Amino acid sequence: MSTESDHAKTANGTMEFRAGTPGRGGGIPLFAPPPVDQIAVEERAASLAKRSIKKAAKVAGLKLAIRMMDLTTLEGKDTAGKVRQLCRKALTPLDSDPSLGPCAAICVYPNFVAIAKEALAGSTVKVASVATAFPSGQSPLSIKLDDTKRAVDFGADEIDMVIDRGAMLAGDYAKVFDEIAATKEACRHAHLKVILETGELGTYDVVRKASDLAIAAGADFIKTSTGKVQPAATPPVTLVMLEAIRDHYYATGRKIGMKPAGGVRTAKQSLHYLVLVKETLGDAWLTPDLFRFGASALLNDVLMQLEKERTGVYQASEDFSKD
Amino acid sequence: MDEKKETAVAEASAASTAGVSTKKGGPLATAGSASSKARLRVAKAYKMYVGGAFVRSESGRYFQVKSDAGQTGPDPETVNVPRGSRKDVRDAVLSAKNAQEPWAARTAYNRGQILYRLAEVLESRKDELVMSLARGGLSADDAAREADAAVDRSVYYAGFADKVSALVASHNPVSGPHFGFSVPEPLGVVCVVAPPRPALLGLVSTVLPVITSGNSCVVLASDVDPRTAVVFAECLATSDLPGGVVNVLTGHPHELATQMAKHREVFGMDVWVDDDKLATDVEKAAADNVKRVKTHGLPAVEAWLDESGAQGIGWIERFLETKTIWHPVGL
């Protein structure tokens, strides 16, 4: 864990970072994210969303989107039954077409990890668990680490942690960095996704800063949102994060994954995100190992569009299982 | 205000209305007479009404309608009206689907209040409706008669909203210690292909009974006089009716009716066309999800004015589903 001596104030007052543990963070010695041009980012994201994707390309894109999906249920009213149901849906999204899916993962609270693990045994579908006092992250570090360790002990393959947005906005980057690094350690073999909760960060500059920070601290994935705050994932914010991943790849050769979550509801939106990824990071990232959608409502819309392409008839929502 | 200023303002306004330029006039002075100045024509863009918003066709297509010869009004002789497409149907059905449950969840009394509010708005904009009908080719008398009937029909269904269930529901005699209730429920999204004439009354007479009971509706307006349907949509938009409960498309039945019939989110079709082949195509396409389909020829315009035939609880019942419940009798 880093201490005060690891960080130093520069002459102009910005914090310089050295990664807390040697080897972690891919060796970026200083923390100096570039500024983000808001207008350019928004225009580029909007222009990439104008592409028309039809017929075979649309079907291929939507099938890929299903395999990239982290099917999510994070409600206070979740039950074992609902989680099992969601696992079935992740394994065979559409009964009538077994070639679809399976989804990449299902994302649940720690209490349901063991249940999901059992329901998904023998499949490729991963179990992701939120941890670190999700969704606010406003608890002592020891509790967050304990939360993480227990989720991993329950069998989680992936941990979705939240950063302390209060600390991020207050400029206490060292705290944010150290918490991510410590959580990474607590994850052991499990993959770590770091939720920035961009809806609370205010500007793209802070989003970029948080992205670089999370990547340097050891994130395997960076993720936009918890889904509990509006706005959640948006194309421009995703673009900013994808550019952070790209710059890190150019600097170190290490590939970080991306997960927009919340707010992606329609098949068309999901295709636009795939375009963003392809245009920013290239084909190498168009795989469930490096790109995920955190969603619950999206899957049914994608299935409805695929059925529409297959049959030529617009589908009714009540023909598709809700969970 | 002191006296001097007041006088100056009065002089200036007098000068401007008289068209006389004065040095003292300032910004209120005008060079020429305001009354004789030629105004730019403010032409209206006729748009479809989908999800509570006025939209052009996503396809960008238009068709043209002509004003009847000799008619005067704000429009030029020929105006462009959106020519709805398959995707406009899709968008409208989605809006209708999203609006239907909250609409049905309102109390029947509240739906009645809103329909009565619609009648109020129609009444206050009757001149515009009459003018639009006249530009669509009706004589002034016929137009006025049709607009009156449309307002009255709205009042009629407003009154029915909270009475339908009492009139249609039943307590059934059953053998055994049970109560048997049959209660009406709305179907969901119902698509209407309105008759070409009467453009307003046909639309009102087919759409209102559908929504009175809690269905939502996508209606394809008359393609002979689509402008009046747009004016009607403007009345809907200002009448407390939630967006999406009625969606008004303009376009051609032979392009859109089968698209409506194919859509699986649609549960009922009410089709008024003078084309047997189209009616058959609609019935075939609707069979996919076993929609309730009513196809009709085109009755004479007079028949729509007939209050004994063109309105009634039977019109509401056509798009209701009956739910029967058995409940054990208590001790």
Contacts between the chains, C-beta under 8 A, distances in Angstrom:
chain1	res1	chain2	res2	distance
A	312	B	262	7.9
A	313	B	262	5.1
A	313	B	263	7.2
A	313	B	264	6.0
A	313	B	288	6.4
A	314	B	90	5.7
A	314	B	93	7.1
A	314	B	262	7.0
A	314	B	263	4.5
A	314	B	264	6.2
A	314	B	265	6.5
A	315	B	264	5.3
A	315	B	265	7.4
A	316	B	264	4.0
A	316	B	265	4.4
A	316	B	289	6.7
A	317	B	97	7.1
A	317	B	265	6.9
A	319	B	264	6.8
